[in-house]
Each structure stands twice: as structure tokens, then as C-alpha cells.
Amino acid sequence: LYFILLFYKLPRVVFNNDYWLPKNNPYQQQLDYLESEFQPGFGSMVVLKFNDSYFLDHNIQLLRDFVRDIESIDYVFKINSPLDATVIINQDDMLTIQTYNEALNDGNISSLAEYETLFKQSPFYGKLLSYDDQVVGVSVSIEKKNDDSDNHRRVSAVNAVRALISSLPNDRVEAFMTGDAAIYFDMDTATMNNLILLLPLALL
């Protein structure tokens, strides 16, 4: 009977450390409201450390490709990086609000030197980019709906992001993933590994 239960039930066990209460619970409803207003989704941060300055064409292109690949991952709904942050362009008595990437592509920022100057004057400097111009932060938000599928969304997205990180050229950049999504993922993995050891011992 034990083996039958293990065979049918163990594959259906959800390892999810953040979803405990039903949707109609008042505490869960308040949590849902706070998350929807102030911190939607599972937050995570991908950190990249370049061997030289970020403000070089090949490093900016690497980040541009990396961000585009992350945007194509299922359940990722928002990204913020030194290219996705917004800038106000004052040109010909007209104010234009764009991302740095859009401004570079449209020619509203004419060169990498101008991009560097504008970014270093922005509040994002020191947050999305370190003061030595080598460490870049990419904020990645993953869909969270506080339901039984949250675990699948997080696991799928974290696995995909870490696969992208492993594909980066090691001779040019070092990278890792941190933040809520990655920590929950690692906690769930540790829980699963512990249960794989403890359940057979308990049955024995």
C-alpha cells in the first residue's frame, strides 16, 4: 500500500514554499492586493560582471541580446536593465520619454559616449550599474497569481533564465541569478532533495 501511494502521489507533490492560504482567506486577499499594487510577480535579479566597461559596443550588444532572450521566456512579464530604464530627451523644444535602448535605436542618443553621460547623471547609476561601470543588474519579474500554478511558473522561468546565463561567454562576463524567485527555487529544490532522503527512511 505504501509503494502504491508513493507511486501515484509523490509525482503530484508540489514543492511550493510561498502559497499556503486559500484565495478567500482575508490575509491572502490582503497579500494579493499588496503584491498587485507594490510588488507584482516574483522578483529576481540577474547580475552580470563584465571584464571591462559596460559602455563598450560589444558589451551593450551582449546585454541587448541577453535581455531580448529573457523577454521571450514564458511567464516573464517585466524587465528593467540599463537599456530598459527610461530617459527624458530634450530635443528641439520637445520632450521625449523613451528607454535608453529606444533612444539609441532612434538616434535620439547619438553615441555611446552620450549614452554614458546621460546614464551616469540618472538615478539608475549605482543601482542598475555599479560605479566602476562593470557590474550590471537586470531586474526580472515573473508572473505570480497565488495559485497552484505559481510553482510551475517560477520553476519554468528560473530554469530558462539560468540556462541563458550558462550560455553566456565566460571569457567576457560572469553572471548569476538572485532574488525571491531564485531563492524560492533553491529552497524548494532543497526541500525536495531532503524528502527524497527522509521518506524512504521513514517508510523503512
Buried (B, 14 or more C-beta within 10 A) or exposed (E): EEEEEEEEEEEEEEBBEBBEEEEEEEEBBEBBEEBEEEEBBBBBBBBBBBEEEBBBEEBBEBBBEBBEBBEEBEBBEBBBBBBBBEBEBEEEEEEBEBBBBBBBEEEBBEEBEEBBEBBBEBEBBEEBBBEEBBBBBBBBBBBBBBEEBBBBBBBBBBEBBBEBBEEBEEEEBBBEBBBBBBBBBEBBEEBEEEBEEEBEEEEE
